């Protein structure tokens, strides 16, 4: 279970801190702390639904499989496709943040070029052995968490109640908008569902791993938000792009800014790497289900997802270039796409959990919220985030990106049974990319 929690935390702690924290503190001030707490509470409601649904997966299945049983196979696919879109768009904005932090060390470089080079490097890394990917991810996660904890300690040392005299300088509207933007900052826990079918005693371990990973990440997010507010640097130029380095300079001195800057580069790469890995694994699993053309999920003889990584990489590069051409609001546009797709996926999961609860399905997750009542609340809480996300046209594009899944579903017949069987064999041997990384993290991944 430790490996499940570690990978989920590694996936979440990246974009939610280094790519978004400066953005939300700039917009909401001290209210960003409220936003992180509110987003965590809202996400916890859906996380409980996720736990209930995923715990019903059979050996060899992903945690999304019960959606096909409770609702229908098409909704299972749409959920996985929406999470896939959330994953690749998340990689795009995190890598753009990497480019912005890189400017701290090399001011004359171009953020978009740096981001593209980083994307290509991660694509090549994910072409290689999963063990290498897993080792790289483990090192990056440990380093970034250590540095963030140091920053939080310095922020708490400098804390004075007067820093929070004005919680909402721009009104509650800015806090609500920040909450909506932060919604999918907590969504990395869904990688646990990808592994659930291969976890022993999943009905107990999966719900616990999801809840614990959310608690750990929430503490880190809130601590970092406090440090950012206490530093008093939110009005300085560049805060939105690389606020943590400015805050570290104020709280810790130049050495702290350098350390946090390095951690930002490592963390954004780590988060992007984890999301690319998880997204590519989703392609493989959708191909196994026969939901997409099987050639997209083909694995090499060594089990490397060349086609899936190539597809994901191409989408990521297109998104980054589009965001760059859109100007200063490009990154926020990509964040909206990420949140829209994530909310759609979570709403479908919540509806599945509600139906299970009202039909009396027996699962440990249901005991946490007494049937289907809280999943219904989760549907409402998630849906209410959409109006605060951004421009209406950005929301429409985000919905359209998910809706493309229905067109892909219509072509699901283009699957080669031999490819499907080969993928199934890899799943049975725990040799799909994500499962091999989980194995690399622990001698006992179950």
C-alpha positions in Angstrom: 0.0 0.0 0.0 3.0 2.3 0.6 3.9 2.2 -3.1 0.3 3.2 -4.0 0.4 6.2 -1.7 3.9 7.2 -2.8 3.0 7.2 -6.4 -0.3 9.1 -5.8 1.5 11.7 -3.7 4.2 12.0 -6.4 1.6 12.6 -9.1 -0.3 15.2 -7.1 2.6 17.2 -5.6 3.9 18.9 -8.7 1.4 21.0 -10.7 -0.7 21.7 -7.6 2.2 23.4 -5.8 4.7 24.7 -8.3 2.5 25.4 -11.3 -0.7 26.6 -9.5 0.1 28.0 -6.1 1.5 31.3 -7.4 -1.5 31.7 -9.7 -4.1 31.2 -6.9 -2.3 33.3 -4.2 -1.8 36.1 -6.8 -5.6 36.0 -7.4 -7.0 35.2 -4.0 -4.4 36.4 -1.5 -4.7 34.6 1.9 -8.0 33.3 0.6 -5.9 30.8 -1.4 -5.6 28.8 1.9 -9.4 28.6 2.1 -9.4 27.6 -1.5 -6.9 24.7 -1.0 -9.0 23.5 2.0 -12.3 23.8 0.1 -10.9 22.0 -3.0 -9.6 19.3 -0.7 -13.0 18.8 0.9 -14.8 18.8 -2.4 -12.3 16.3 -3.8 -12.6 14.1 -0.8 -16.3 13.5 -1.5 -15.4 12.2 -4.9 -12.4 10.3 -3.6 -14.8 8.3 -1.3 -16.8 7.5 -4.4 -13.7 6.5 -6.2 -12.7 4.3 -3.3 -16.0 2.5 -3.3 -16.1 2.0 -7.0 -12.4 0.9 -7.4 -12.6 -1.5 -4.5 -15.0 -3.6 -6.5 -12.5 -4.2 -9.3 -11.7 -7.9 -10.0 -8.1 -9.1 -10.2 -6.5 -7.9 -13.4 -9.0 -5.1 -13.9 -8.5 -1.3 -13.3 -10.6 0.5 -10.8 -12.8 1.8 -13.6 -14.2 -1.6 -14.6 -17.1 -1.5 -12.2 -18.4 1.6 -14.0 -19.0 -0.6 -17.0 -21.0 -3.0 -14.9 -23.0 -0.5 -12.9 -23.7 2.0 -15.8 -22.5 0.7 -19.1 -19.2 0.1 -21.0 -19.4 3.3 -22.9 -19.4 5.3 -19.6 -16.5 3.3 -18.3 -14.6 4.4 -21.5 -15.7 8.0 -21.3 -14.5 8.1 -17.7 -11.1 6.7 -18.7 -10.9 9.0 -21.7 -11.7 12.1 -19.6 -9.0 11.1 -17.1 -6.6 10.6 -20.0 -7.4 14.2 -21.3 -6.9 15.5 -17.8 -3.5 13.7 -17.6 -2.1 15.0 -20.9 -3.3 18.5 -20.4 -1.9 18.4 -16.9 1.5 17.4 -18.3 1.3 20.4 -20.7 0.8 23.0 -18.0 3.3 21.5 -15.6 6.0 21.5 -18.3 5.2 25.1 -19.1 5.7 25.9 -15.4 9.0 24.0 -15.7 10.0 26.4 -18.5 9.1 29.4 -16.3 11.1 28.2 -13.4 14.1 27.5 -15.7 14.2 31.2 -16.5 15.1 31.9 -12.8 18.5 30.2 -13.5 18.9 31.1 -17.2 17.0 34.4 -17.8 17.9 34.6 -21.5 16.3 31.2 -22.3 12.8 30.9 -23.8 10.3 29.1 -21.6 8.4 27.4 -24.4 11.6 26.0 -26.0 12.7 24.7 -22.6 9.3 23.1 -22.0 9.4 21.4 -25.4 12.9 20.0 -24.8 11.7 18.7 -21.4 8.7 17.1 -23.0 10.8 15.3 -25.6 13.2 14.1 -22.8 10.3 12.6 -20.9 8.9 11.0 -24.0 12.3 9.3 -24.6 12.4 8.3 -20.9 9.0 6.6 -21.1 10.1 4.8 -24.2 12.6 3.0 -22.0 12.4 0.4 -19.2 9.8 1.1 -16.6 12.3 0.3 -13.9 14.3 3.4 -15.0 11.1 5.5 -15.0 10.3 4.3 -11.5 13.8 5.0 -10.1 13.8 8.5 -11.6 10.4 9.2 -10.1 11.3 7.9 -6.7 14.3 10.1 -6.4 12.4 13.2 -7.6 9.5 12.7 -5.2 11.8 12.3 -2.2 13.8 15.4 -3.0 10.8 17.7 -3.7 8.9 16.7 -0.6 12.0 17.4 1.6 12.5 20.9 0.1 8.8 21.8 0.4 8.8 20.8 4.1 11.8 23.0 4.7 10.0 25.9 3.0 6.9 25.2 5.1 9.0 25.3 8.3 10.5 28.7 7.5 7.0 30.0 6.6 5.6 28.9 10.0 8.6 30.5 11.8 7.8 33.8 10.1 4.0 33.5 10.7 2.2 36.4 12.4 -1.6 36.6 12.7 -1.6 40.0 11.1 -0.7 38.5 7.7 -4.2 37.2 7.6 -6.1 40.3 8.5 -7.7 40.4 5.0 -8.6 36.9 4.0 -10.5 37.8 0.8 -9.0 41.2 -0.5 -10.9 40.7 -3.8 -14.1 39.1 -2.3 -15.3 35.5 -2.2 -15.5 35.4 -6.0 -11.7 35.1 -6.2 -11.7 32.3 -3.6 -14.4 30.4 -5.5 -12.4 30.8 -8.7 -9.3 29.6 -7.0 -11.1 26.6 -5.6 -12.3 25.6 -9.0 -8.8 25.9 -10.5 -7.4 23.8 -7.7 -10.0 21.0 -8.0 -7.8 18.7 -10.0 -4.7 19.6 -8.0 -5.8 16.7 -5.8 -6.8 14.3 -8.6 -3.6 12.4 -8.9 -5.0 9.8 -6.5 -6.8 8.2 -9.5 -3.6 6.4 -10.5 -4.4 4.2 -7.5 -7.4 2.9 -9.4 -5.3 2.0 -12.3 -3.4 -0.4 -10.0 -6.3 -1.6 -7.9 -7.0 -4.8 -9.9 -3.5 -6.1 -9.0 -3.7 -5.2 -5.3 -4.3 -7.9 -2.8 -7.2 -7.1 -0.4 -8.1 -4.1 -2.6 -11.4 -3.5 -0.9 -9.6 -2.3 2.2 -6.2 -1.1 0.9 -7.5 1.0 -2.1 -9.9 3.3 0.0 -7.3 3.7 2.7 -4.5 4.6 0.2 -6.8 7.2 -1.5 -7.8 8.9 1.7 -4.2 8.9 3.2 -2.7 10.3 0.0 -5.2 13.1 0.0 -4.5 14.0 3.6 -0.8 14.1 3.0 -1.1 16.3 -0.1 -3.6 18.6 1.6 -1.2 19.3 4.5 1.6 20.0 2.0 -0.6 22.3 -0.1 -1.9 24.3 2.9 1.6 24.6 4.4 3.0 26.0 1.1 0.1 28.4 0.7 0.8 29.8 4.2 4.4 30.2 3.3 3.6 32.1 0.2 1.2 34.5 2.0 3.5 35.0 4.9 6.4 35.9 2.5 4.4 39.0 1.3 5.8 38.6 -2.3 2.6 38.1 -4.2 2.7 41.6 -5.7 6.2 41.1 -7.1 6.7 40.6 -10.9 6.9 36.9 -11.9 5.1 35.7 -8.8 2.3 34.0 -10.8 4.9 32.0 -12.8 7.5 31.1 -10.1 6.2 32.4 -6.8 7.8 29.8 -4.6 11.3 31.0 -5.5 10.4 34.6 -4.6 8.9 33.4 -1.3 11.9 31.3 -0.5 14.2 34.3 -1.2 12.2 36.4 1.4 11.9 33.6 4.0 15.2 31.7 3.6 17.6 33.9 1.8 19.3 33.4 -1.6 20.3 29.8 -0.8 16.6 29.0 -0.2 15.6 30.5 -3.5 18.2 28.4 -5.3 17.1 25.2 -3.4 13.4 25.8 -4.1 14.1 26.7 -7.7 15.9 23.4 -8.2 13.1 21.6 -6.4 10.6 23.3 -8.7 12.4 22.1 -11.7 12.6 18.6 -10.3 9.0 18.6 -9.0 7.5 19.8 -12.3 9.4 17.2 -14.2 8.4 14.6 -11.6 4.7 15.5 -11.9 4.8 15.6 -15.6 6.6 12.2 -15.7 4.1 10.6 -13.4 1.1 12.0 -15.4 2.7 10.9 -18.7 3.2 7.4 -17.4 -0.3 7.2 -16.0 -1.9 8.6 -19.2 0.0 6.2 -21.4 -1.1 3.3 -19.1 -4.7 4.4 -19.5 -4.3 4.1 -23.3 -3.0 0.6 -22.9 -5.9 -0.3 -20.6 -8.5 1.2 -23.0 -7.0 -0.8 -25.8 -7.2 -3.9 -23.7 -10.9 -3.3 -23.2 -11.4 -2.9 -26.9 -12.5 0.7 -26.4 -10.0 2.2 -28.8 -8.0 0.8 -31.8 -5.7 -1.9 -30.3 -2.6 -0.6 -32.2 -2.6 2.5 -29.9 -2.1 0.3 -26.9 0.5 -2.1 -28.4 3.4 -3.0 -26.2 6.9 -3.8 -27.4 8.4 -7.2 -26.6 9.9 -5.6 -23.5 6.5 -4.2 -22.6 7.2 -0.6 -23.5 4.1 1.4 -24.6 5.7 3.1 -27.6 2.4 4.0 -29.4 0.7 5.3 -26.3 3.6 7.4 -25.3 3.9 8.8 -28.8 0.2 9.7 -28.9 0.4 11.4 -25.5 3.6 13.2 -26.3 2.1 14.6 -29.6 -1.0 15.9 -27.8 1.1 17.5 -25.1 3.4 19.3 -27.6 0.4 20.6 -29.5 -1.2 21.9 -26.3 1.9 23.7 -25.2 2.4 25.4 -28.5 -1.3 26.4 -28.5 -1.0 27.8 -25.0 2.2 29.8 -25.9 0.5 31.3 -29.0 -2.5 32.3 -26.8 -0.3 34.7 -24.8 -0.2 35.4 -21.1 -3.5 33.5 -20.4 -2.3 30.4 -22.2 -1.3 28.4 -19.1 -4.6 29.2 -17.3 -6.5 28.0 -20.5 -4.7 24.6 -20.3 -5.6 24.5 -16.5 -9.3 25.0 -17.4 -9.1 22.1 -19.9 -7.6 19.9 -17.2 -10.2 20.8 -14.6 -13.2 20.4 -17.0 -12.1 16.9 -18.1 -11.3 15.9 -14.5 -14.7 17.1 -13.2 -16.6 15.2 -16.0 -14.7 12.0 -15.1 -15.4 12.4 -11.4 -19.1 13.1 -11.9 -19.4 9.9 -13.7 -17.6 8.0 -10.9 -19.8 9.8 -8.3 -23.0 8.7 -10.2 -21.7 5.2 -10.3 -21.1 5.2 -6.6 -24.5 6.7 -5.9 -26.2 4.0 -7.9 -24.2 1.3 -6.1 -25.1 2.8 -2.8 -28.8 3.1 -3.5 -28.9 -0.5 -4.9 -27.2 -1.8 -1.7 -23.9 -2.9 -3.1 -21.7 -4.1 -0.3 -18.3 -2.4 -0.3 -16.1 -0.9 2.5 -16.3 2.5 0.8 -20.0 2.6 1.2 -19.8 2.3 4.9 -17.9 5.6 5.0 -20.9 7.6 3.7 -24.0 5.5 4.2 -25.2 4.4 0.8 -25.5 6.9 -2.1 -26.2 10.1 -0.3 -22.6 11.5 -0.2 -21.9 10.5 -3.8 -24.9 12.7 -4.8 -23.4 15.6 -2.8 -20.1 14.9 -4.6 -21.9 15.3 -8.0 -23.3 18.6 -6.9 -20.0 19.8 -5.4 -18.0 18.9 -8.5 -20.5 20.3 -11.0 -20.7 23.6 -9.1 -17.0 24.2 -9.8 -17.5 24.6 -13.6 -19.0 28.1 -13.7 -16.0 29.5 -11.8 -13.3 27.8 -13.9 -12.7 30.4 -16.6 -14.0 31.8 -19.9 -17.1 30.0 -21.2 -15.3 29.1 -24.5 -12.5 27.4 -22.6 -15.0 25.3 -20.8 -16.7 24.4 -24.1 -13.4 23.3 -25.6 -12.7 21.2 -22.5 -16.0 19.5 -22.9 -15.4 19.0 -26.6 -12.1 17.3 -25.9 -13.9 14.8 -23.7 -16.7 14.4 -26.2 -14.2 13.3 -28.9 -14.1 10.1 -26.9 -17.6 9.2 -28.2 -16.2 9.3 -31.8 -13.3 7.1 -30.8 -15.8 4.7 -29.2 -17.6 4.4 -32.5 -14.4 3.0 -34.0 -13.7 0.6 -31.3 -14.2 -2.4 -33.7 -10.7 -1.7 -35.1 -9.0 -4.0 -32.6 -6.8 -6.9 -33.3 -7.6 -9.8 -30.9 -3.9 -10.7 -30.9 -3.0 -7.2 -29.6 -5.7 -7.4 -26.9 -4.4 -10.8 -25.8 -0.8 -9.6 -25.7 -1.8 -6.6 -23.5 -3.9 -8.9 -21.3 -0.8 -11.1 -20.8 1.3 -8.1 -19.8 -1.4 -7.1 -17.3 -1.5 -10.6 -15.8 2.3 -10.5 -15.4 2.1 -7.0 -13.9 4.3 -5.8 -16.8 2.3 -2.8 -18.0 4.1 0.5 -17.5 2.3 1.6 -14.4 2.4 -1.8 -12.7 6.1 -2.3 -13.4 6.8 1.1 -11.8 4.8 0.1 -8.8 6.9 -3.1 -8.6 10.1 -1.1 -8.9 9.1 1.0 -6.0 8.5 -1.9 -3.6 9.4 -5.5 -3.3 5.8 -6.1 -2.3 3.6 -3.7 -4.4 0.4 -5.3 -3.1 
